[in-house]
């Protein structure tokens, strides 16, 4: 009959931690909604990303929402 091996390390118990909220602000005076509106108006995502400072991936969401 095989014996069960006992685990020698203690169980790790981690309590709940605080929720961390991060906000992205490129510091150029544009809000994300304003930048996404420019994309909806027909400006290219790359051009808006360069002008506003927001990453193009954040702006591409506006294009995906319209479809």
PyMOL commands that set and color helices and strands:
alter all, ss='L'
color gray80, all
select helices_A, chain A and resi 32-40+45-52+56-66
alter helices_A, ss='H'
color red, helices_A
deselect
rebuild
show_as cartoon
